[in-house]
Amino acid sequence: MRAQIKATGLKLTPAITDYIQAKLDMLDKYLVNQTVTNCDFEIALTTKHHQKGDIFQAEINLVLAGEHIFIQKTEADLYKAIDKVKDHVLESIKKYKDKRS
């Protein structure tokens, strides 16, 4: 699945892009007979003034035929936020497929 990846407040490096794309490619086996109309993935550094460190936000906006899935998660680690979004969107896709069948 090809996604439009956007970064806000931080630099989008090739390593981050590859990591996000690898996580989205894992979802392809669950979307075999589904039409993906649009997929947007955004990562952001929400604030820079926290005493405990940076807070990262990851969100996905996935549009399937007849369904709109939006997941947003925040974490202290960027990669954990991306993983949480992937896990929750996977659950949403499974629910969508069960509902359709």
C-alpha positions in Angstrom: 0.0 0.0 0.0 1.4 3.4 -1.0 0.8 6.2 1.5 1.4 9.9 1.4 3.7 10.4 4.4 3.9 13.9 6.0 6.0 15.1 8.9 5.2 18.2 11.0 7.7 19.7 13.4 10.5 17.2 12.6 12.6 16.1 9.6 11.3 13.2 7.6 14.4 11.0 7.2 14.6 8.0 4.8 14.9 5.7 7.8 11.5 6.9 9.2 9.9 6.7 5.8 11.1 3.1 5.3 9.9 2.2 8.8 6.4 3.6 8.1 6.3 2.0 4.7 7.3 -1.4 6.1 4.5 -1.2 8.7 2.0 -0.3 6.1 3.2 -3.1 3.9 2.3 -5.5 6.7 -1.3 -4.5 6.3 -1.5 -5.5 2.6 -2.3 -9.1 3.4 -5.4 -8.0 5.2 -6.5 -5.7 2.4 -6.3 -8.3 -0.4 -9.9 -7.9 -1.7 -10.4 -4.4 -0.5 -10.1 -1.2 -2.5 -7.9 1.5 -0.7 -9.0 4.8 -2.0 -6.7 7.0 0.0 -4.0 6.5 2.7 -2.4 9.4 4.5 0.1 9.0 7.3 1.4 11.9 9.4 3.9 12.1 12.1 4.5 15.1 14.3 6.4 16.5 17.1 3.6 18.0 19.2 5.5 20.2 21.6 9.1 21.0 22.4 8.6 22.3 25.9 7.8 19.2 27.9 10.0 18.6 30.9 10.1 14.9 30.3 11.1 15.1 26.7 9.5 15.2 23.3 6.0 13.9 22.6 5.4 12.4 19.2 2.1 11.9 17.4 1.3 9.5 14.6 -1.9 9.3 12.7 -3.3 7.5 9.8 -6.3 8.4 7.6 -7.3 5.3 5.6 -10.3 5.4 3.2 -11.6 2.0 2.0 -14.7 1.4 0.0 -17.5 2.5 2.2 -15.4 3.0 5.3 -13.2 5.8 6.7 -10.6 4.7 9.4 -8.8 7.4 11.4 -6.4 6.5 14.1 -4.2 8.9 16.2 -1.8 8.0 18.9 0.8 9.9 21.0 3.9 8.5 22.6 7.3 9.6 24.0 9.0 7.5 21.3 8.3 8.1 17.6 8.6 4.4 16.6 6.3 3.3 19.5 3.6 5.8 18.2 3.9 4.3 14.7 3.6 0.8 16.0 0.5 1.6 18.0 -1.1 3.2 15.0 -0.4 0.1 12.9 -1.8 -2.2 15.6 -5.0 -0.2 16.0 -5.6 0.2 12.3 -5.1 -3.6 11.9 -7.8 -4.1 14.5 -10.1 -1.7 12.7 -9.5 -3.4 9.3 -10.3 -6.8 10.9 -13.6 -5.4 12.3 -14.4 -3.9 8.9 -13.8 -7.2 7.1 -15.9 -9.1 9.7 -18.7 -6.6 9.3 -18.7 -6.9 5.5 -18.7 -10.7 5.4 
